[in-house]
Amino acid sequence: MPSDAPIITRRPDHAADTPDPPSAYASHRKIHPKAVRGRYRRLKTWLGVVLLALFAILPWLRWDRGPGLPDQAVLFDLGSQRFYIFALQLWPQHVYYITGVMIIASIGLFLATALGGRVWCGFTCPQTVWTDLFVWVERRVEGDRGDRIRLDKHPWTAGWLAKKTVKHAGWLAISLVTGFIGIAYLTDAPSLATDLLRFDASALAAGSVLFIAACTYAMAGFMREQMCFYVCPWPRIQAAMLDEESQVVTYQDWRGEGRAPLRKSEGWDTRTHKGFGDCIDCGQCVHVCPTGIDIRDGIQMECIGCGLCVDACNDVMARIGRPGDLIRFDTLTAQAAKASGTPPARYRLIRPRTIVYGLMLVVVGGVMAIALAMKSSNDVSVLRDRAPLFVTLTDGRIQNAYTIKIANMSLTDRHYRLSLSGLPQASLSLSGDGTETGELSLSARANAVETYRIQVRVPHSALPAPSTPVTVVLTPDSGAGQPARHDSVFLSP
C-alpha cells in the first residue's frame, strides 16, 4: 500500500445506532421572575428595606470619642489600623475578636439552616437583597414578566431604547451609591462625599467606589441567580446542615399529583374521579421563582428558600376555591406522615444538632463577652537587637538592646513603669541617656503607639545560661488598666 494512501476508520455496526452523549454545558437561560403578593413577599420586602436602610445610614451616624479621634460611629480605618464600632475600638492586636465574630456568624448560619433551611439566602443575603432591588427597578420600567419577555424579543425601537436606558441608568445609580457607601465605612463619609462631588477624591478612593459599583452592577443586574449556582459555596454545604426536621419549601405531591389544567366545565369531583390532584399545572410557582426552578421536582440545590412559590400557589388555590399551602414550608418528616395518611408528629425545635449549634453559640459568645469585658487598654511589644546579639562592657557586664513599643489604647495620655522580670541584677537605661535604674518611667499619648530603645545591663556572673528568659512588664500608673507583659530573652557569651 502506498505510504500516502488515506487511512479509513470504520465504526462498529452497533456504534452507528448509539446517540451522542448529551452536552454537559448549556447556554444561559434568562430568568424573568414574576411579581407576586403574599406574606413571604411582604417579609422579603420589609427585610430588604431594613437591611438597605441600615447599610446606608450607619456611616452617617456620629459618636463622640474625644479630641483627635474620628467621630464616625462605625468606621473601619485601615490607614490607622483601627476599627471603631460605636464605643468599641479594636486594634490589630484584637484580630481574634474578628475571628470570634466570624465563628459566631458561621454557627448562627448553621443553626438558622438547621431550623429553617436557606432562610439566609432567601431573605437576608446581600446578593438576594440587591437583586430584589434591581428587579424592582426593572419591573417598574419594563413591566411584569410577560412585558419583559416580549420587550427582550422586540426589535430595537425608540421606545425599546428608552426603557433600556432608563433601567440601566437606575441600576448604575444604585451601583454608584452602593460603591460610595461601601467605601464610606473605610473613611469619613461626609469628607468622602464632598471630595467626590468636587472631583477632588484620591485615585484610590474613586477607583474603589467604581470597583464596588461595577461588581454590584454585574452581580445584581446580570449574574443574579448564577452567583447562587456557580459562585456561592453555600448551596453545596447546606445539605450537611439540613435534616428531616428542618423547615424547607416543600410541594405536597400526595395532594397535588397528578397535574392537569383546570377546565371551566370540569368540577372537582370529576377531577378527583379522573385521578387528578389540586395542582392545575399553571406554572405560577416557576414564574415567580428568582432562580427559575420547579419546586414540584423536589428539594433542589438551586432553591434559595424565599417562599415566593408559596405565595403564588396560595393565590391560585384561593382563586379556584381549593385549600392553600399546596406548596409550603414544612419538614420532610411531616410531609412523609401526611402522604401516608397519619397525623404528623409535633415539630421538634430542640434536637441533637440544634442543641449542639446552640451550645456552641453560647460558649463562643460567652468567651467573646468575657474577652471584651477584660480587654486591656495597654499593650507592649519587644524586639531585641540582633546586631550585635550582645555587647561586653569594659566593667565585665553584658548589655542587650531592645526596641519597646507601647500601645496606649485609651482615650487619655498615660504614664507607665517598665521593669524586667527574670534578671534580678539588671539595670535599664534609655538610649542616649546614661542614667541607669531598675525601673523606667515612660509615657504614651492617647490612642497612639510610642517607641523607645533601651539597654539592659547585667553582671556576667548573674547570668545562669547563655540565653536567659526575661519578661518585660509594663505597669500603668494610678491603676489605669492591667499590666502588659511580653516575653523575650537575654543573650550572653
KEPA-979679 format. One record per residue: residue in three letters; x, y, z of N, C-alpha, C, CB in turn. Coordinates in pm, whole numbers, plus 50000, padded with zeros to 5 digits. Atoms other than C-alpha are relative to their C-alpha. Glycine has a CB too. Layout:
N
ALAXYZXYZXYZXYZ ...
REM end
This chain:
493
MET500864987950000500005000050000500885012450000499045000250124 PRO499184987850001501405034349915499955007150134499545009549889 SER499944993349868502535054650210499055011650011501405004750028 ASP500914988549993500265083550111498554996149985500365010049893 ALA501385004550012497125062350095499205004750120499924984749987 PRO500804995349885494255076050312499694988650095498685006449951 ILE500325009849897493545058150639498505000550023500785002850133 ILE501465000849986489925046750662499694993350132499354992049881 THR500425005449870488415041551006498544996249992500255010150114 ARG501385004950006485265020651025499434999250142499924986149929 ARG500685000949871482795023851311499334986450011498975011450017 PRO500755012649983481354991751456498535002149965500144994750144 ASP501404998950042477844984151333499115005050112499504986649950 HIS500894996049889476344988651682500235014650038500234991050122 ALA499734986049964478015022851720499215009749916501465003049987 ALA500754990950086476055037251431498665003650059499804993949864 ASP501314997449940472835034651635500115006350138499224987250008 THR499824994449865474335048651958499995015149993501324995050063 PRO500044985350006473335085052012501185006150073498685005450059 ASP498924992949932476005110052109499535004050140500435012549919 PRO500404996149863476045117452484499625014750004501144997350099 PRO500414985849992474295149752581501135008750053498765001550091 SER498974990749957476485180052633499825003650147499985012749913 ALA500054996249858477375188852990499855015150016501264995350073 TYR500084985449995477145225852902498675004649940501195006449925 ALA501244994350051474075246952844500125015150000498784995550085 SER499974985450005473625282852741499125005950109499555005149861 HIS500744993749891472345307153000498575003149958500715012850045 ARG501414997150024468575309753022499605011650091499114987350026 LYS500344988249923467495344353128498684997850074499915012449910 ILE501185002049914465005343853414499315013350021500404993650136 HIS500814988049979462195369253436499004997050113499265004449868 PRO500935003249892460645364953783498775009049999500715001150135 LYS501274992850001457015374953804499715006050137498854990649958 ALA500404993849873455625398354070498964991350068499465014449977 VAL500945008149923453685381454348499715007250130500564985750026 ARG500364994349870451885391554665499744988850099498765009249987 GLY500215010049896451725373054992500885002950120500274986049946 ARG499294997249875453195370355339501524999049984499544990550107 TYR498565001350017456645358855226500565011349913500354986549939 ARG499564988550079456855386054963500075012450087499065002449881 ARG499974988449910455985411955229501204999050094498695000950081 LEU498865001849909458595397055464501305003249930500034985750056 LYS498804996950076461255398455194500155014949977499994992649867 THR499954985750029460355434355109500415007950123498655004849949 TRP499694992349880460445447055465501404997150051498994996950109 LEU498635003049960463655428755550501005007049908500244984949999 GLY499124993150094465245442555234500095014850028499544997849860 VAL500014985649970464175477955320500815002950126498555005050017 VAL499284997849874465505475055676501514998149981499494990350110 LEU498575002750020468845459855569500655010749914500204986349937 LEU499444989550084469375485355293500085013150076499155001849874 ALA499974987749921468475513655530501164999850101498675002050074 LEU498885001149906470955501155792501335001949928499984986450071 PHE498764998850077473665497855529500265014549961499934991249875 ALA499834986350048473045533255405500185010150114498835004049916 ILE500024990049892472595550655743501224999050091498734998450083 LEU498955001749899475365535655960501225009049979500444985750001 PRO498804991450013478295555155805499765014650036500514999449860 TRP500294986049971476505588055874499765002650148498795004449921 LEU500214998249857475925582156245501285005050065499534986950066 ARG498844994249931478235601856477500134994150140499885015450006 TRP499735005049866479875590556802501215007550055500254984449999 ASP498934991749945481945614057018501004991450078499425011150090 ARG498965007749933485225597357116501075008950063500664990449902 GLY499014991149943487105627957226500815007049892500924992550092 PRO499224992350099489505652357060501044991249931500705011950068 GLY498995007150077491735639156785499594986449949501194998550081 LEU500465013150043489655608056724498815001649905499614991350121 PRO501134998950094487165601556442498674998750073500094989349890 ASP501315000249935483525607456533498974992049920499505014350020 GLN500925008650075482035582756283499704987750083500584996149861 ALA500395010849910480065556456474500574986549958498494999150009 VAL499465012650052481125527256251501035003549894498874990849940 LEU498904996450090484505531756086501074989350006500585013850036 PHE498925009850010486995505755967501195007149935499564987249918 ASP498924991550048490035528155937501244991549974500315011450102 LEU498875008550034492585506955753501325007850003499804993749863 GLY498784992150000495065535655729500665000650137499705014149952 SER499474999549864495475539356105499864986650072499295010850080 GLN500145013549944494715502356164499145000150126501374994150032 ARG500954999649889491725509056389498624996649947500005014150069 PHE501415002650028488175495556386499215006850111499694984649992 TYR500864993149903485645518456556498574995549978500135015549986 ILE501405004550006482225503456629499305005750124499894984249995 PHE500604992649890480365528356848501025001450113498714992850050 ALA499074998249889482055526157193501194990449994499284998250132 LEU498945010150009484235496657091501085004649903499424986449956 GLN498864996850086487705502856949500924987849994500775012650052 LEU499175011850018489735474156803501295003849930499254989249920 TRP498684998150057493445474656729500424987249928501045003950110 PRO499535012450064495455449756520500204988650099501295002549926 GLN499835010449899496165431156845498714992750031500565006050127 HIS501305005949968492445423856869499404992349883499035010950043 VAL500515007050118492165404456544499214987650038501154996249907 TYR500735012149959490935374356740498535003150027500644993950125 TYR501424996649985487705393456810499274998649867499845014350056 ILE500595001550133487035394856437499834985249967500865007049892 THR500125014550020487745357556422498814994550077501294992950044 GLY501135004649919485255352056703498675003849939500095005650139 VAL501254995750066482585372456523499704991249880500095014949957 MET500205008650117483115351756208499554986050042501294999249917 ILE500415013249951482815319556408498545000350045500904995450116 ILE501394998849954479585331656572499065001149881499835012350092 ALA500844998650119478185341956232499854986549929500605010449904 SER500075013050066479035307756087499094990450075501404993849987 ILE500855009049920477455288556373498555004549994500484999450146 GLY501364995050013474425311256358499364996249868499985014950015 LEU500505004250132474095303655988499684985150000501035003249890 PHE500275014349990474345266356062498684997550074501164992750072 LEU501225001849921471615269256326498785004549922500105007750132 ALA501144995250078469345290056102499654990249889500315013849940 THR500265009750107469745264555821499384987350056501304996649927 ALA500585012049941469025235256051498545002150038500804995850123 LEU501384997149960465835252556165499115003349881499975011550100 GLY500884994950106464535269755852500544998949861499695014050025 GLY499475001350135466565258355554500815012349962498864997849901 ARG499174989050050468115285455339499325013650019500324997849852 VAL500654987149973466375314655508500995011549982499425000250142 TRP499004989550024469635334255494500045003549852501404995450049 CYS499924997550145469825330155117498745006949949500244986849924 GLY501254995050055466175337655058499595013750049498944990650031 PHE500534987649942465725368055282501065010550034499234996750123 THR499044990149948468945384555405501345000349930500224997450144 CYS498734999950072471835375655173500125012849917500144987549909 PRO499864987750081473235407755011499714997749852501405005650015 GLN500295002650141473045391254669498494999849976500624986649956 THR501455000350012469325384754724499395013950016499414990550104 VAL500574986749971468615419454868500245009449881500635005950129 TRP499724990950111470365438454586499334995149871501525001449980 THR500695005050118468935415554317498525003650005500174984849988 ASP501394995849984465445422054454499825014749963499544997650145 LEU500084985750030466125459354431500135002549850501095007750077 PHE499814998350144467365456654073498784995049922501264992649954 VAL501205005350066464385435053972498835009650018499644986050054 TRP501064990249977462055460754130500125011649902500055005250147 VAL499794989450098463595488153914499644995149860501475004950003 GLU500305005650132463365465653608498504998649979500674986449983 ARG501455001850012459725458153678499285013449988499454992250121 ARG500634986850008458855494853730500175006349862500585009250106 VAL499724993850130460405504453397499434991749885501505001949981 GLU500345008550115459725474753169498714992250017501114990549975 GLY501235007549978456655459053330500274986550063499264998249870 ASP499885013049934455975424753471500604989749905498624995250050 ARG499275010650069457265391453347499684999349851499684986750064 GLY500375001050141455315389253022500475011849919498514998649987 ASP499554988150070456105425052927501514999749978499605012550079 ARG498545000350013459825419852989500444989649898500644997150136 ILE499665010250100459915387852785499755005349859499204987150024 ARG500304994550133458215405052493500965011249962498555005249996 LEU499084989150029460485435252524501364994649958500155009150122 ASP498715005650037463605413452510499984994149859500424989250100 LYS500115005650134462315397252191499685010549895498954989349997 HIS500454989450092461205430252039501205006249929499215010950076 PRO498904993250070463365446551772500245013950058499715001049850 TRP499644987049946465165478451861499135011049941501485002849974 THR500784988350038462925508851853500335011150098498464997049998 ALA499774988849909462945542952017499454997050139499375012849944 GLY500585003549871460615530552292500824989450071498584995149983 TRP499165010649942462725499252346501275005950059500354989249893 LEU498754993849955465905520152372499785008950122500625008149887 ALA500284991149886464275544952610499844991950129498745008349974 LYS500205008249880463155517752852501304993750048498984989049972 LYS498735006149961466515500052847500955010550059500654993249879 THR499124989449949468315533152901499615004050141499965012249909 VAL500474996149866466145542653200500334989050101498485002949998 LYS499725011149908466535508053353501474999650038499594986749936 HIS498585000949970470305507253324500505012550072500804997949873 ALA499644988049925470555543153444499654998350148499295012449942 GLY500365002849862468665532753757500954990250066498594994650007 TRP499055009749946470915502753802501365006450030500194988549901 LEU498714993549979474035523953762499965009650118500425007549875 ALA500134990949885472745549654012500074992250131498695008049991 ILE499975008249879472105522554271501394994450022498984988549990 SER498655005749988475525507154200500985010450050500474994549866 LEU499084989549956477335540254242499765003750146499845012449911 VAL500304997349859475535547354570500524988850087498475001850022 THR499485011449924476405512254688501525000750012499594986749932 GLY498554998649994480055517754595500445010950095500555002749863 PHE499654988949909480145551054778499814995750145499145012449969 ILE500265003849861478545536855094501004989450046498554994850016 GLY499035010149961480855506855089501335005950039500204990349887 ILE498734993449966483925529355090499825009550117500555007649879 ALA500254990949887482265553055342500234993150134498585005549994 TYR499695007149877482765525855603501515000150028499494985649992 LEU498555000449985486545529055547500615013850019500624993449881 THR499514986349982486865566855570498845008750044500655005549869 ASP501074991149955484915597055691499005002449888500595013450050 ALA501014999650105481645596155498499755014249946498704994350052 PRO500234986650056480935634055473501195005249919499685009950112 SER498814995550074484525641055366500114993149866501274997650082 LEU499955007350126484385613855103498975005449903499774985150024 ALA501054994650088481095627254966500415013549943498685001450075 THR499574986850047482505662454948501104998949896500495008550118 ASP498895001650094485695651054776499524994649865501064990650058 LEU500505005650125483775630454521499205010349921499144987750027 LEU500804990050070481355658754440500875011049941498975006150096 ARG499094989850051484265682654393501054994249905500705007050116 PHE499025006950084486185656954186501415001650057499945005249856 ASP498724998149932488925660254445500424987650078499935011950094 ALA499685012349927488955624454576501264993749943498824990049992 SER498795006850045492115603754557499664989349897500764993850118 ALA500225010450101492545578854276499604986850066501264998049914 LEU500345012449930492365550454529498545000050043500904998150122 ALA501384999349954489045562354676499034999349883499775012950080 ALA500895000150116487435569354339500014986449932500405011049900 GLY499915013250063488715536654194499304989350081501444996249981 SER500695009849915487415516954493498505001249989500425001750146 VAL501444997950018483965532654460499554994149867499655015150006 LEU500375005250131483885524154090500104984849995500895006249891 PHE499865014650000485095488654154498804993450066501304995950072 ILE501175005749932482325481354407498745002349916499835006250140 ALA501164997250085479805498154176499944990249882500055014549947 ALA499975009450113480915476353883499614986050044501384999949935 CYS500365013349949480655444654093498514999250029500804996750128 THR501434999849970477175454554213499184999549871499635012550081 TYR500714999350128476035462953859500024986449930500625010849909 ALA499885012950069477315429653722499254989050075501474996249984 MET500555011349924476195406854005498495001150018500674999050135 ALA501444998449977472735421454077499245002449871499755011350095 GLY500694997050124471945432153722500034988849898500575012049940 PHE499845009950106473235403453510500204985750054501175003849913 MET499705013649955474615373953706498874994250085501304999850080 ARG501165003749919471835372053966500084985750051498735001849919 GLU500045013849948470975335154018501274992349970498814992749941 GLN498755007050030474285324853859500995001350115500615005549871 MET499174998849880476045338254169499674989050099499815013750065 CYS500425010749908474005313454373500374986349945498485000850025 PHE499755013150061474515284854126501484996549998499444999749859 TYR498635003250036478195287654044501075006250089500245004149861 VAL498984992949924479975311954277499894996950149499885015149978 CYS500195001949856478485307954626500174985350037498615005150044 PRO499845014049960479635276154804498894994750089501314998350070 TRP500975004249901476715275555045498994989749950499275011850051 PRO500945010350045474265255654826500574985950010499595002749858 ARG499385013149995476765227154827500304995650142501275000049920 ILE499725003349860477335228955202498714997750077500805011250066 GLN501235000149921473725232855315499474985950025498955008249932 ALA500535013549982472935195755266500484993950131500404991149883 ALA499495005349875475145187955564499345006550121501515001950007 MET500644992849889473225213055778498544996050019500105015049978 LEU501425003449995469725200155697499784986050055499375001149860 ASP500435013449961467895170755849498514998749970500304997350152 GLU501415002750030464405155755830499065009450073499674985850034 GLU500854991049921463135181456082500215014749964500284998050148 SER499784986250042464345212855901498795005049921501305001249915 GLN501104993850074461675236555773500515004649864499385011950081 VAL499594996650136462135238055396498765001749913500944989149941 VAL501114998450094459955247555099499714986449937500325010749891 THR500375013350049458065215755003498725000949916499824990250117 TYR501215001650081455485205854744499324987250045500344999749846 GLN500735011649951452785182554874499504991749881498815004350092 ASP500355007550119452825158354585498874990050025501224992649947 TRP501085009449968450495134454765498635006549980500154994950144 ARG501264992850019447855161454730499905006149860499875010950106 GLY500044992850126448835178654405500034991349876501135009249995 GLU499925008750119449545149354170498714992449983501194990350011 GLY499334995950120448505142053903499555013749954499784990049891 ARG500214986450045448715175453745499195000249871501345007249980 ALA500784998250123446285187253483499395013950003498894989149986 PRO500634986850004444965221153367498544999250043500115006149859 LEU501394999349955441635231753512499125005549887499875008950127 ARG500964995750102438765233853263498755005550069499644988249905 LYS501164993649938435765255853333498844990250013499575012149918 SER501135009549997433335227353256500254988250093499724994849862 GLU499595011549920435135203953495499895003350147501434995649965 GLY500094998349857434195201053862501084992150071498634995950050 TRP498935006849926436505189254136499674985450022500245006850134 ASP500355014249986434545157254182500424992249876498494998350024 THR499595006650125435165149053817501514998549995499515007849878 ARG498535000750001438875157153851500494989250095500625013650039 THR499595010249904439165135754160499734986049946499295002050134 HIS500345013050057437395106953983501004996049891498585000349942 LYS499025002850104439905110053698501414998150056500005011349898 GLY498695001649940442785108353945500875012450000500734989349931 PHE499244987650001443795144853917500095005750141499365010349904 GLY499824993849870445165164054215499685014849997501424998050049 ASP500304985749990444945200154329500865008649909500175004650143 CYS499124992050087447845211854110499395000749861501444993949994 ILE500594998350133446385226553792501085003149895498965011350003 ASP498874998650092449845229153633500025013749933499934989049893 CYS500024986450055449595266953592501395005649983499185009150090 GLY498624995450012453355271653634500315012850074500325001849859 GLN499744987549929452995301953860501164998750099498745004650073 CYS498915002049904455385286954114501365001249931499874986250067 VAL498764998750077458045285753842500215014349955499994990649878 HIS499904986450053457285320353704500475010150105498665004449944 VAL499604990449896457825337854039501354996750062498955000550110 CYS498765004549936460945318254137501185008149948500244984949976 PRO498864992050046464045340654126501134991749941500555008250113 THR498985008650061466195310554031499434991449889500634991150106 GLY500625006750114463695296353779499844985050014500795002749882 ILE500145014449983463345261653932498524996450020500854995050119 ASP501355005349975460235239953967500044992450131499514990749883 ILE499945006249867459745231954335499274986850002499415009350104 ARG500735012750005457435203654234500914988249968498905000949897 ASP499035010650025460545184154134500734995850126500995004449897 GLY499365003649874461565182354500501035010250044500654986549988 ILE498984990949947464235199154713501195000049906500444995950143 GLN498914998550094466985212654489501045009750054499475004749863 MET498904991549957470345228954539499725014549965501304995549937 GLU500224986450047469165259554344498935007550078499634999949856 CYS501074993449924466225266754578500625008350111499014989650058 ILE499454991349896467045296654799499035001650118500335013749942 GLY500914999949886464055291355029499335013350026500724996050120 CYS500614986849981462455325354969498494999350023500285008749879 GLY501425001649976458875311954978499095007249903499695004450134 LEU500864993150095457635331954679499094990349927500835007949900 CYS500865010050063456325300054521498834996550090500804987349966 VAL501105002449906454235295154836498925010749981500515000050147 ASP500964989150022452615329254786499264998349868500715013550003 ALA500635001350131451985322854416498994988650000501074997649892 CYS500905011549999450435288654475498785002750086500734987650050 ASN501154996949914448275300954762499035009449931500485006350132 ASP500864990950075446945328754539499154992249899500845010849929 VAL500735008150098445985303254271498974991350071500974991349918 MET500935008749926444405279754525498805007950049500724993250118 ALA501124991849952442315308254666499055003449886500535012850065 ARG500844996250113441065317754321499174988349945500865005649889 ILE500765011550051439965282354233499244992950111500934990149930 GLY500785005449890438475275754575500544987450063498654997449953 ARG499385011649938440945249754699500805004350123500914992549899 PRO499214996649881442785248255034501415004549962500074988050096 GLY498674995050026446065266955047501094990650047500185013350065 ASP498815007349955449575255155130500234987049925499884997150147 LEU499575011350082449885230654844501535000049992499375000649858 ILE498564998149980453425244454849500155007650131500675007849879 ARG499904994049868454525253355198501354997250063498884994950090 PHE498855003349917457345254755449499594988650094500515012650080 ASP500335011649919457325220855619501244991250014498824992149938 THR498905009549985459585192955737499744987749914500184995950148 LEU500165012250079460225161555533499324989250081501364995149951 THR500675009749913459095140955832498495002149998500535001050144 ALA501434997150002455725158555839499394996849865499745014650036 GLN500525003050133455325155155463499844985049978500935005849894 ALA500115014650014456015117855477498804994750079501294993150048 ALA501145004449920453435113855756498685003749932500075006350139 LYS501234995850068450795133755565499754991549876500085014749961 ALA500155008250120451445113655249499484986150032501314999049926 SER500455013349960450845081255440498655000250071501024993550089 GLY501314998949937447645094755595500025000050150499154989249954 THR499884999849854448945095755953500235014250049501154990850048 PRO499794986549949448905127056169501505002750019499255002150133 PRO498574997249983452325143756159500355002550145500415012149915 ALA499544997649863454345144656478500245014950021501294992050028 ARG499784985949967454835177556656501425004049959499785002550152 TYR498704995250046457655198556516500975000750116499865013749933 ARG498985000549895460835193056716501015011149976500704986150003 LEU499034989150007462665225756761501324995950064499445012750067 ILE498805004449927465085210057009500324985749960499795001150155 ARG499525013150044467025181056861501525000450002499454996249857 PRO498555000349978470675169956868500785011049931500544987049957 ARG499164990250069472065192956600499695014350043499834998749851 THR500294986549954470195223856720500555002250141498495002549998 ILE499394998949867471375216557075501505002949988499774987150082 VAL498564998150018474985213856954500295014149950500564989549901 TYR499784986550053474755245856749499705010650106499145002349874 GLY500354990549897473025264057034501065001050108498684996450062 LEU498955000049898475655253357287501275006549947500314985750047 MET498824993650059478445263657050499845015149997500254994649859 LEU500244985650000476845297957013500165005950140498605003049947 VAL499914995149862476535301757391501455000450046499174991350094 VAL498615000749955480135290757453500855010849932500594986149973 VAL499184990250072481735311757181499575014250034499924997749848 GLY500484986749962479505341557260500425003850140498505000649989 GLY499564997349863480325338457630501485003350007499704988250089 VAL498564997250003484055336957563500275013849942500754989249917 MET499834986850059483765367457339499605011150097499185001249872 ALA500464989949905481795386657603501015001850113498634996250057 ILE499014999249892484335378257875501275006849950500334986050056 ALA498794993950056487235387557647499835015049980500364993449867 LEU500254985750017485635420957564499985007250134498685002349927 ALA500054993749869484965427857931501385001550062499104992050092 MET498664999849942488585420258019501035006049903500424985950040 LYS499084994750101490075437357711500895010850061499225005749880 SER499054990449945493215455857813500145012049908501364993450021 SER499784987850077493815491457705501485003349988499255011750063 ASN498564998050009497585487257726500634987649935500625002650141 ASP499305011250061499975466157523501455004049980499344995849865 VAL498594997550020503725462857489500574989049911500755000650136 SER499295009550085505845446257222501495002750012499535000949852 VAL498554999049977509575439357246500724993649884500404993250134 LEU499165005350108512095434856967501465001550042499725007449863 ARG498614999649957515625425357072500925002249881500384987150074 ASP499034997450108518525438456865500744987249965501005011150041 ARG499315012150046520165411456655501425002849953499214993649887 ALA498644996750044523305430156551500495012050081500045003049845 PRO499505013149955525155426956774499014993350094501365001550068 LEU500885007249909523465399856982500205004850143500264984949990 PHE499704994849866525205413257295501305007749991500104988550108 VAL498774992149990527975436857399500604997750138499735015349973 THR499295001349872530595430357670500635013450034501084988749994 LEU499524986849960531275462957854501364998950068498995006850093 THR498675000049939534615473257999499994995450144500595013849992 ASP500085004449861533385465958350499584985450013499025008750076 GLY500315014349997532565430058252498514996949990500534994050124 ARG501435002550013528805434458234499614997349855499215011950054 ILE500515003350132526765421557939498815009149971499604985049990 GLN501084990950038524495445457752499224994449880500575014049966 ASN500915002850112521475437257532499155012449976499094987450030 ALA500844988650035519475463657346498654995149948500695008949894 TYR501375003650037515695462457291499275012349949499244993750121 THR500934989650046513135482757099498644997150062499905000649842 ILE501265001649927510005487657310498935008549932500165004050151 LYS501154992750055506645497457158498844999050098499594994649860 ILE501094999449904503925508757397498745004849927500345009550119 ALA501284996650062500345508957267499045004650108499414988049920 ASN500984994449907498065531857465498655000249928500415014550050 MET501285001250070494565521357353498885007850067499614985549990 SER501014992049932492775545157588499875013649933500355001650150 LEU500264986850057491465579957513500695011050078498525002649995 THR499264990049922493795597457762501494996550000499465000650147 ASP498565002549989497565601757792500294992150127500805013549999 ARG499695008549885499175576758027501504999550024499444985849979 HIS498625002149958502405571558220500144985650049500425010250113 TYR499785014149969503945537358272501334998150071499964991549871 ARG498745004549940506625519458471500404987149929499874997950155 LEU499505011550075508745494958270501064993050085500595004449862 SER499055007849920510565467058456500214986549933499484998150145 LEU499675013350052512145433258387499794989750108501454999549947 SER500175011349908511255400058546500864988649948498494995850013 GLY499135011050039513825371958543501475003450005499664995549862 LEU498614995449988517025392858575500115008850124500455007949871 PRO500044992349875517365403458942500985011650006500284990950115 GLN498984989549990520545424458898500065008749875501354993750025 ALA499994992450124519565440858572499785014950026498924994849905 SER500224985549998519795478458521499575004349860501305007650045 LEU500594995650126517855496858249500345014649977498474997850000 SER499784985950036518565529058065499445002449862501505003750007 LEU500484996250133517075547557771501185003049910499055012350009 SER498944997150096519155550457458500265015049996499634994749860 GLY499634985949998521055583457470499985006050138499085007849912 ASP500044995249861520535586857846500844990450083498525001050055 GLY499105008749925523305573358065499484996050137501305006750016 THR500535003149867521105571458377499504985750004498885009750039 GLU500425013849985520705535358489499104998750121501214990650012 THR500965002149892517825523758704499384986249985498895011149999 GLY500655013150007515945492458788498625000549939499914994150137 GLU501354998550055512695506658652499925013249923498904999450113 LEU500094988150083512005531358371498615006250008500344996849856 SER501274992950005509295557758369499795004949856499985012050102 LEU500284996950140507745560858022498585005449987500184987549911 SER501344994650022504685577657873499564996849857499965015450025 ALA500565002450133502375572757574498765008749983499644984949979 ARG501164991650027499875595857412498744991549982500245008549874 ALA501275007050015496205586957390499864994449859498815009550031 ASN500295006450129495295562557112501205000549906498805006749934 ALA498794999150081498885560756993500984989250044500655014050012 VAL498925009549972501975538656983501305007950014500114989049888 GLU498734993349975505205551957136501124989749995499995007550136 THR498875009150017508585536557055501195005150081500384998649850 TYR498814996949921511575535657290501074989449974499665000850152 ARG498905009550010515005519957265500745000150132500975003649881 ILE499385001049868516515507357589501174990349997498964995450105 GLN498905009549978519695489957704499834993550136501395007249990 VAL500075007749876519725462857967501404994550027498934988449992 ARG498665004449963522985455758152499914991050123500955012150027 VAL500035009949892523595425458375501424995050025499054988149966 PRO498685006149974526765413058552500054985749944500324999750153 HIS499895013250063528075382458373499824988750101501354998649931 SER500105010449896528255363158699498564997250040500805004150122 ALA501415001949961524485368058749499194992749894499365013450028 LEU500725006750108523595350858422500174985050011500485005049861 PRO499885014549981522805313758468500304992349872498734994750060 ALA499835007250126522985304958096500235010249888498774990949969 PRO499814990750112523905319757757498715006349951500654992949885 SER501294994450039520185325257693499074999350121499384992249878 THR500814999349878518085336957987498635005849967500705008550109 PRO501344994550026514285341057957499735012050090498914989250021 VAL500384988149925513055375458065498595004049959501015011649978 THR501334994850028509655391958081499995015050022498924993250088 VAL500144985549990509115428858012498615002950054500235007149862 VAL501274997049934506385442258241499745015049989500004995450149 LEU500404985950015504575474758157498815002450092499645003449851 THR501044997549900502535487958452499535014549990500524996950142 PRO500494986150006500285518658407499915006150139498635000549931 ASP500104993049871500415544558682498545001850038500715013749994 SER501334997249944497385550758905499014988949969499475013349946 GLY500905011450023495975516258826499145001449877499134998150118 ALA500804997850121494785526858481500144987949907500445013049927 GLY499965011950084494325492058339500934989550055500415003649861 GLN499195011249956496025458658376501425001149942499344986749959 PRO498635000150054499815454458337500074991549873501004994850105 ALA499775007550123501005442457996501364993550007499905009249875 ARG498755007649992503745416357956500404995149862499864988150096 HIS499475005650125505975404457675501264992050032500305011249896 ASP498855008749972508435375357689501095002149896499574985150002 SER498864998950088511905378057543501154992150062500405015149977 VAL498815006949944515485365457612501125010250014500444988049910 PHE498774992149983518755379957730501164990749965500145005850147 LEU498915008450049521825366357548501335004650057500055000049846 SER498684997249946525375364057679501004989949941499984999450157 PRO498985009450054528685346757587499814985850055501435005050033 
REM end
